[in-house]
């Protein structure tokens, strides 16, 4: 085998190996402007969606090699209620514990090496969000939603409860 052929062969094997071991997560938000409860401010809304996508992607790192998770978030109702009268440059949310718990609707597809192994709709909610221990800091605006997502992810994909996903 010539040196050029050997290098090409080795590069091809490396690419194949990295593809087979890759586990990834794709997150999409369907009509976020129509979500039940999301910031009025477009920049704040985009930041929140970006943070949710990053959280799902971080959780996806715990999937088995060769698995890909595709998530389509179809509705979001964040913990608390936005109070426009108390707004400054960012959202101000009031948590009362009275029918203001976080909720999310999504559709997911889990693939193993390109073959669909799970495909379902999910309705996430956490009615006890204010009374349970939350592993995220009080400075994390999405701590209640992240905890809810962590619980769903661990239950659905049988991963370790509360994996280390903090930034």
C-alpha positions as CSV (number, residue, x, y, z in Angstrom):
1,X,0.0,0.0,0.0
2,X,1.4,3.4,-0.9
3,X,1.8,6.1,1.7
4,X,-0.9,8.3,0.2
5,X,-3.4,5.4,0.2
6,X,-2.5,4.4,3.7
7,X,-3.1,8.0,4.9
8,X,-6.5,8.2,3.1
9,X,-7.5,4.8,4.6
10,X,-6.5,5.9,8.2
11,X,-8.3,9.2,7.8
12,X,-11.4,7.3,6.6
13,X,-11.3,5.0,9.5
14,X,-10.9,7.8,12.0
15,X,-13.9,9.6,10.4
16,X,-16.0,6.5,10.5
17,X,-15.1,5.8,14.2
18,X,-15.9,9.4,15.2
19,X,-19.3,9.2,13.4
20,X,-20.3,5.9,15.0
21,X,-19.4,7.2,18.5
22,X,-21.1,10.5,18.1
23,X,-24.2,11.1,20.2
24,X,-26.0,14.3,19.4
25,X,-29.1,16.3,20.1
26,X,-31.1,18.5,17.8
27,X,-33.5,21.0,19.3
28,X,-36.2,22.9,17.4
29,X,-38.9,25.3,18.6
30,X,-42.2,25.2,16.7
31,X,-43.8,28.7,16.6
32,X,-42.3,30.0,19.8
33,X,-44.1,33.3,19.3
34,X,-47.3,31.3,20.0
35,X,-46.0,29.6,23.2
36,X,-48.3,29.9,26.2
37,X,-45.8,31.8,28.2
38,X,-42.5,33.2,27.0
39,X,-41.0,36.7,27.3
40,X,-42.6,39.6,25.5
41,X,-39.2,40.9,24.5
42,X,-37.7,39.2,21.4
43,X,-34.1,39.4,22.5
44,X,-35.0,37.8,25.9
45,X,-37.1,35.2,24.2
46,X,-34.2,34.2,21.9
47,X,-31.9,34.0,24.9
48,X,-34.3,31.7,26.8
49,X,-34.7,29.4,23.7
50,X,-31.0,29.3,23.2
51,X,-30.5,28.4,26.9
52,X,-33.1,25.6,26.7
53,X,-31.5,24.2,23.5
54,X,-28.1,24.2,25.2
55,X,-29.5,22.4,28.2
56,X,-31.1,19.7,26.1
57,X,-27.8,19.4,24.2
58,X,-25.9,19.0,27.4
59,X,-28.3,16.3,28.6
60,X,-27.9,14.6,25.2
61,X,-24.2,14.1,25.9
62,X,-25.3,11.3,28.3
63,X,-26.9,9.3,25.5
64,X,-25.3,6.1,24.3
65,X,-22.7,6.3,21.5
66,X,-24.5,6.3,18.1
67,X,-27.7,7.8,19.5
68,X,-29.2,11.0,18.2
69,X,-32.1,12.8,19.9
70,X,-34.3,15.1,18.0
71,X,-36.6,17.3,20.1
72,X,-39.3,19.6,18.8
73,X,-40.7,21.9,21.6
74,X,-44.3,22.8,20.7
75,X,-45.3,24.8,23.8
76,X,-43.8,26.3,26.9
77,X,-45.3,27.7,30.0
78,X,-42.6,28.9,32.3
79,X,-42.7,28.8,36.1
80,X,-44.4,31.9,37.6
81,X,-46.1,34.6,35.8
82,X,-44.5,37.5,33.9
83,X,-45.4,40.8,35.5
84,X,-45.1,43.5,32.8
85,X,-45.6,46.3,35.4
86,X,-42.4,45.3,37.2
87,X,-40.3,44.8,34.2
88,X,-37.0,46.5,33.7
89,X,-34.6,45.4,30.9
90,X,-35.3,41.7,31.6
91,X,-38.3,39.5,32.6
92,X,-39.5,39.8,36.1
93,X,-41.4,36.6,37.0
94,X,-43.6,36.2,40.1
95,X,-43.7,32.7,41.6
96,X,-46.8,32.1,43.7
97,X,-47.1,28.3,43.6
98,X,-50.7,28.6,42.5
99,X,-51.2,27.1,39.1
100,X,-48.0,28.7,37.8
101,X,-45.8,25.6,37.7
102,X,-43.6,25.1,34.6
103,X,-45.0,23.0,31.7
104,X,-43.6,22.0,28.4
105,X,-44.9,20.0,25.4
106,X,-42.6,18.4,23.0
107,X,-42.1,15.7,20.5
108,X,-39.0,13.6,20.4
109,X,-37.4,11.0,18.2
110,X,-34.5,8.9,19.5
111,X,-32.4,7.2,16.8
112,X,-29.7,4.6,17.2
113,X,-27.3,4.6,14.3
114,X,-29.9,6.2,12.1
115,X,-32.7,3.8,13.1
116,X,-35.7,5.2,15.1
117,X,-35.9,3.4,18.5
118,X,-38.3,5.8,20.2
119,X,-40.8,8.4,18.9
120,X,-43.3,10.1,21.2
121,X,-45.0,13.2,22.4
122,X,-44.4,14.3,26.0
123,X,-46.1,16.7,28.4
124,X,-43.7,17.8,31.1
125,X,-44.8,19.6,34.3
126,X,-43.7,20.1,37.8
127,X,-46.5,21.1,40.2
128,X,-44.2,21.0,43.2
129,X,-41.5,23.2,41.7
130,X,-41.4,25.6,44.7
131,X,-41.4,22.9,47.4
132,X,-38.7,20.5,46.2
133,X,-34.9,20.8,46.3
134,X,-33.6,22.3,43.1
135,X,-30.0,21.6,42.2
136,X,-29.7,24.8,40.2
137,X,-28.6,28.1,41.7
138,X,-31.2,30.8,42.6
139,X,-29.5,33.0,40.0
140,X,-30.5,30.7,37.2
141,X,-33.7,32.1,35.7
142,X,-34.5,28.7,34.2
143,X,-33.8,26.6,37.3
144,X,-37.3,25.2,37.6
145,X,-37.7,24.4,34.0
146,X,-34.2,22.7,33.9
147,X,-35.1,20.6,36.9
148,X,-38.3,19.5,35.2
149,X,-36.4,18.7,32.0
150,X,-33.7,16.8,33.9
151,X,-36.4,14.6,35.6
152,X,-38.1,13.9,32.2
153,X,-34.9,13.1,30.5
154,X,-33.7,10.7,33.2
155,X,-37.1,8.9,33.4
156,X,-37.5,8.7,29.6
157,X,-34.0,7.7,28.6
158,X,-33.0,5.9,31.8
159,X,-30.0,8.1,32.5
160,X,-28.6,9.0,35.8
161,X,-31.0,11.3,37.7
162,X,-29.7,14.9,37.8
163,X,-26.6,14.4,35.7
164,X,-23.9,17.1,36.0
165,X,-25.3,19.6,33.5
166,X,-24.5,22.8,35.2
167,X,-22.6,25.5,33.4
